[in-house]
Protein backbone atom coordinates (compact mmCIF):
# COMPACT_ATOMS: atom_id res chain seq x y z
CA UNK A 1 0.00 0.00 0.00
CA UNK A 2 1.31 3.43 -0.91
CA UNK A 3 2.36 5.39 2.20
CA UNK A 4 1.52 9.02 2.96
CA UNK A 5 5.13 9.99 2.34
CA UNK A 6 5.15 8.13 -0.98
CA UNK A 7 1.99 9.92 -2.12
CA UNK A 8 3.34 13.34 -1.16
CA UNK A 9 6.67 12.71 -2.90
CA UNK A 10 4.93 11.36 -6.00
CA UNK A 11 2.52 14.30 -6.24
CA UNK A 12 5.28 16.85 -5.67
CA UNK A 13 7.49 15.18 -8.30
CA UNK A 14 4.64 15.25 -10.81
CA UNK A 15 4.06 18.95 -10.12
CA UNK A 16 7.75 19.75 -10.54
CA UNK A 17 7.99 17.76 -13.79
CA UNK A 18 4.89 19.51 -15.11
CA UNK A 19 6.43 22.89 -14.39
CA UNK A 20 9.66 21.87 -16.08
CA UNK A 21 7.93 20.82 -19.27
CA UNK A 22 5.41 23.65 -19.28
CA UNK A 23 7.64 26.63 -18.59
CA UNK A 24 10.98 27.69 -19.98
CA UNK A 25 11.73 30.38 -17.43
CA UNK A 26 14.14 33.02 -18.71
CA UNK A 27 14.91 34.24 -15.17
CA UNK A 28 16.19 30.78 -14.20
CA UNK A 29 18.05 30.22 -17.46
CA UNK A 30 19.94 33.51 -17.07
CA UNK A 31 20.39 32.93 -13.32
CA UNK A 32 18.89 36.31 -12.45
CA UNK A 33 16.09 35.03 -10.20
CA UNK A 34 17.09 37.24 -7.28
CA UNK A 35 19.32 39.85 -8.94
CA UNK A 36 17.98 42.94 -7.20
CA UNK A 37 18.96 45.52 -9.81
CA UNK A 38 17.48 43.50 -12.68
CA UNK A 39 14.28 42.66 -10.79
CA UNK A 40 13.86 46.38 -10.02
CA UNK A 41 14.30 47.26 -13.69
CA UNK A 42 11.62 44.74 -14.62
CA UNK A 43 9.17 46.13 -12.06
CA UNK A 44 9.98 49.72 -13.05
CA UNK A 45 9.33 49.00 -16.72
CA UNK A 46 5.98 47.36 -15.91
CA UNK A 47 5.04 50.43 -13.86
CA UNK A 48 6.15 52.84 -16.57
CA UNK A 49 3.19 54.05 -18.71
CA UNK A 50 5.64 54.27 -21.59
CA UNK A 51 7.28 50.92 -20.84
CA UNK A 52 7.96 48.27 -23.44
CA UNK A 53 4.93 46.24 -22.32
CA UNK A 54 2.54 48.40 -24.35
CA UNK A 55 -0.19 48.42 -21.70
CA UNK A 56 0.02 52.14 -21.01
CA UNK A 57 -0.68 53.07 -17.39
CA UNK A 58 -2.87 50.04 -16.63
CA UNK A 59 -0.23 48.15 -14.65
CA UNK A 60 0.67 51.30 -12.72
CA UNK A 61 -2.96 52.02 -11.85
CA UNK A 62 -3.40 48.52 -10.46
CA UNK A 63 -0.19 48.89 -8.43
CA UNK A 64 -1.24 52.25 -6.99
CA UNK A 65 -4.65 50.89 -6.04
CA UNK A 66 -3.80 47.42 -4.77
CA UNK A 67 -0.27 47.84 -3.39
CA UNK A 68 -0.08 51.46 -2.25
CA UNK A 69 -3.74 51.88 -1.28
CA UNK A 70 -4.21 54.98 -3.44
CA UNK A 71 -7.77 54.18 -4.55
CA UNK A 72 -8.93 57.81 -4.45
CA UNK A 73 -6.09 59.21 -6.53
CA UNK A 74 -6.95 60.83 -9.85
CA UNK A 75 -6.06 58.03 -12.26
CA UNK A 76 -5.36 60.57 -15.00
CA UNK A 77 -2.15 61.40 -13.13
CA UNK A 78 -0.92 57.88 -13.77
CA UNK A 79 -1.04 58.43 -17.52
CA UNK A 80 1.61 61.16 -17.18
CA UNK A 81 3.68 59.44 -14.48
CA UNK A 82 7.46 59.23 -14.72
CA UNK A 83 8.93 55.99 -13.38
CA UNK A 84 12.67 55.75 -12.83
CA UNK A 85 14.86 52.84 -11.75
CA UNK A 86 18.01 53.65 -9.75
CA UNK A 87 16.95 57.25 -9.13
CA UNK A 88 20.04 59.27 -8.17
CA UNK A 89 19.86 61.53 -5.09
CA UNK A 90 22.35 63.22 -2.73
CA UNK A 91 25.61 61.58 -1.59
CA UNK A 92 25.66 59.17 -4.54
CA UNK A 93 22.68 57.22 -3.22
CA UNK A 94 20.17 55.66 -5.59
CA UNK A 95 16.54 54.87 -4.82
CA UNK A 96 15.61 51.57 -6.47
CA UNK A 97 12.34 52.81 -8.01
CA UNK A 98 10.70 56.24 -7.98
CA UNK A 99 7.23 57.11 -9.27
CA UNK A 100 6.58 60.81 -9.94
CA UNK A 101 3.02 61.96 -10.64
CA UNK A 102 2.01 65.57 -10.30
CA UNK A 103 2.87 66.50 -6.70
CA UNK A 104 3.41 62.85 -5.72
CA UNK A 105 6.92 61.50 -5.17
CA UNK A 106 6.84 57.79 -4.33
CA UNK A 107 10.21 56.19 -3.44
CA UNK A 108 10.36 52.39 -3.34
CA UNK A 109 13.34 50.71 -1.71
CA UNK A 110 13.70 47.05 -2.71
CA UNK A 111 15.51 44.47 -0.60
CA UNK A 112 15.74 40.87 -1.76
CA UNK A 113 18.82 39.55 0.02
CA UNK A 114 20.90 42.72 0.44
CA UNK A 115 21.32 44.21 3.92
CA UNK A 116 20.17 47.68 4.93
CA UNK A 117 22.68 50.49 4.58
CA UNK A 118 23.24 53.01 7.33
CA UNK A 119 20.61 55.80 7.27
CA UNK A 120 19.44 54.59 3.85
CA UNK A 121 15.68 54.90 4.39
CA UNK A 122 16.22 58.06 6.43
CA UNK A 123 18.07 59.75 3.57
CA UNK A 124 15.44 58.65 1.06
CA UNK A 125 12.71 60.00 3.31
CA UNK A 126 14.41 63.37 3.76
CA UNK A 127 14.87 63.72 0.02
CA UNK A 128 11.29 62.66 -0.73
CA UNK A 129 9.84 65.12 1.80
CA UNK A 130 11.53 67.97 -0.03
CA UNK A 131 9.67 66.89 -3.17
CA UNK A 132 6.35 65.88 -1.60
CA UNK A 133 5.18 67.03 1.84
CA UNK A 134 3.07 63.87 2.20
CA UNK A 135 5.82 61.49 1.09
CA UNK A 136 6.37 58.07 2.60
CA UNK A 137 9.04 55.44 1.98
CA UNK A 138 7.78 52.17 0.50
CA UNK A 139 9.95 49.28 1.66
CA UNK A 140 9.62 46.15 -0.49
CA UNK A 141 11.05 42.85 0.75
CA UNK A 142 10.37 39.17 0.19
CA UNK A 143 8.23 38.85 3.34
CA UNK A 144 7.23 42.43 4.16
CA UNK A 145 9.45 43.01 7.22
CA UNK A 146 10.35 46.48 8.44
CA UNK A 147 13.75 48.11 7.85
CA UNK A 148 16.22 48.18 10.73
CA UNK A 149 16.71 51.24 12.92
CA UNK A 150 20.15 51.83 11.44
CA UNK A 151 18.43 52.43 8.10
CA UNK A 152 15.54 54.58 9.36
CA UNK A 153 17.53 56.86 11.67
CA UNK A 154 20.39 59.33 11.66
CA UNK A 155 21.68 60.49 15.02
CA UNK A 156 18.67 61.37 17.19
CA UNK A 157 16.33 61.71 14.21
CA UNK A 158 14.33 58.91 12.61
CA UNK A 159 11.58 58.33 10.08
CA UNK A 160 8.12 58.23 11.74
CA UNK A 161 6.86 54.63 11.80
CA UNK A 162 3.69 55.57 9.94
CA UNK A 163 5.77 56.93 7.06
CA UNK A 164 7.39 53.56 6.37
CA UNK A 165 5.02 51.39 4.33
CA UNK A 166 6.11 47.75 4.14
CA UNK A 167 5.33 45.73 1.03
CA UNK A 168 6.16 42.12 0.19
CA UNK A 169 6.93 40.23 -2.99
CA UNK A 170 5.04 37.26 -1.58
CA UNK A 171 1.75 39.14 -1.21
CA UNK A 172 1.68 42.56 -2.87
CA UNK A 173 3.85 41.93 -5.94
CA UNK A 174 2.40 38.48 -6.66
CA UNK A 175 -1.18 39.75 -6.39
CA UNK A 176 -0.33 42.77 -8.55
CA UNK A 177 1.26 40.65 -11.28
CA UNK A 178 -1.68 38.25 -11.29
CA UNK A 179 -4.07 41.20 -11.64
CA UNK A 180 -1.98 42.57 -14.51
CA UNK A 181 -2.59 39.32 -16.42
CA UNK A 182 -6.26 40.26 -16.72
CA UNK A 183 -5.46 43.44 -18.68
CA UNK A 184 -6.22 43.50 -22.39
CA UNK A 185 -2.57 43.23 -23.43
CA UNK A 186 -2.59 39.44 -23.81
CA UNK A 187 0.84 39.40 -25.41
CA UNK A 188 2.36 40.09 -21.98
CA UNK A 189 0.70 37.13 -20.27
CA UNK A 190 3.56 34.60 -20.88
CA UNK A 191 6.12 37.12 -19.57
CA UNK A 192 4.00 37.91 -16.51
CA UNK A 193 3.53 34.19 -15.84
CA UNK A 194 7.30 33.65 -15.90
CA UNK A 195 7.85 36.61 -13.59
CA UNK A 196 5.15 35.31 -11.24
CA UNK A 197 6.79 31.88 -11.18
CA UNK A 198 10.14 33.51 -10.39
CA UNK A 199 8.70 35.62 -7.55
CA UNK A 200 6.94 32.55 -6.12
CA UNK A 201 10.27 30.75 -6.05
CA UNK A 202 12.39 33.45 -4.41
CA UNK A 203 9.70 34.45 -1.89
CA UNK A 204 9.10 30.91 -0.65
CA UNK A 205 5.54 30.84 -1.99
CA UNK A 206 6.22 27.58 -3.83
CA UNK A 207 7.48 25.94 -0.62
CA UNK A 208 4.31 27.09 1.12
CA UNK A 209 2.21 25.38 -1.56
CA UNK A 210 4.10 22.12 -1.00
CA UNK A 211 3.63 22.46 2.77
CA UNK A 212 -0.12 22.97 2.34
CA UNK A 213 -0.22 19.96 0.04
CA UNK A 214 1.39 17.83 2.77
CA UNK A 215 -1.10 19.12 5.35
CA UNK A 216 -4.05 18.32 3.08
CA UNK A 217 -2.70 14.81 2.53
CA UNK A 218 -2.26 14.23 6.27
CA UNK A 219 -5.78 15.39 7.05
CA UNK A 220 -7.42 12.96 4.63
CA UNK A 221 -7.70 10.28 7.32
CA UNK A 222 -6.72 9.39 10.84
CA UNK A 223 -4.25 6.83 9.52
CA UNK A 224 -2.55 9.47 7.39
CA UNK A 225 -2.24 11.82 10.36
CA UNK A 226 -0.79 9.07 12.57
CA UNK A 227 1.65 8.15 9.82
CA UNK A 228 2.69 11.79 9.54
CA UNK A 229 3.33 11.98 13.29
CA UNK A 230 5.48 8.85 13.08
CA UNK A 231 7.47 10.39 10.22
CA UNK A 232 7.97 13.58 12.27
CA UNK A 233 9.18 11.54 15.27
CA UNK A 234 11.58 9.61 13.04
CA UNK A 235 13.00 12.84 11.60
CA UNK A 236 13.57 14.27 15.09
CA UNK A 237 15.27 11.03 16.17
CA UNK A 238 17.48 11.09 13.07
CA UNK A 239 18.47 14.70 13.78
CA UNK A 240 19.37 13.84 17.37
CA UNK A 241 21.40 10.80 16.27
CA UNK A 242 23.27 12.84 13.68
CA UNK A 243 24.01 15.58 16.23
CA UNK A 244 25.39 13.06 18.74
CA UNK A 245 27.58 11.43 16.09
CA UNK A 246 29.30 14.79 15.46
CA UNK A 247 30.22 15.33 19.13
Number of C-alpha atoms within 10 A of each C-alpha: 4 6 12 20 16 11 13 19 14 12 15 16 12 12 12 12 11 11 13 11 8 9 12 11 19 14 18 13 9 8 10 14 19 18 13 16 15 14 19 20 16 15 18 22 20 25 28 27 23 17 15 10 16 14 21 19 22 20 23 27 23 21 22 18 15 16 20 15 11 14 13 8 12 10 16 11 16 23 17 16 19 18 22 20 21 16 14 13 13 9 7 6 13 16 19 21 22 22 21 18 16 12 12 16 22 22 24 23 24 22 21 18 12 10 10 16 12 15 19 20 30 22 22 23 25 16 16 21 15 11 15 17 11 13 20 24 24 22 20 22 22 22 17 17 13 15 21 15 15 16 19 25 18 16 7 5 9 18 21 12 10 8 13 19 17 20 23 20 24 20 16 19 22 20 16 20 21 15 15 23 18 10 14 11 14 13 12 15 17 13 15 18 16 17 22 19 20 21 23 21 15 17 20 14 20 15 13 12 13 16 13 12 14 19 15 14 17 20 13 11 11 10 13 18 17 14 16 20 13 12 14 12 12 12 12 12 12 12 12 11 11 11 10 9 8 6 5
